[in-house]
Amino acid sequence: MKFKQIRNLYDGVKRQIKEVRDAFYSRRDSVIQFIETPINEEAIAGFNAMVKNTNTNIDKEMYYDERAIKLLYIQLNREFFTSKELAGLYKRVIEVTQKENVRKKLK
């Protein structure tokens, strides 16, 4: 996969995470309902496999980001990316999210 494709996907992930996060702060109840809506079991299994492959622990603060990434997984899965590519993208999302969480705590 070309760097530009990865960069575009990565930017898309960041946008989705930001949308979920912004929606959570502005419309908490509707977002909680959205997050609690069951999603495709195949997507959950794929997401959990990615977590295992990257040896990453998801903490409670990242619950909403996890939901965005699960939704993203469905989208990416349709485009036939390999599990290694998905895992690499997921790692980048986690790194960015963790940096954002640290910045928020320092403020």
Secondary structure, 3 states (H helix, E strand, C coil): CCHHHHHHHHHHHHHHHHHHHHHHHHCHHHHHHHHHCCCCHHHHHHHHHHHHHHCCCCCHHHHHHHHHHHHHHHHHHHCCCCHHHHHHHHHHHHHHHHHHHHHHHHC
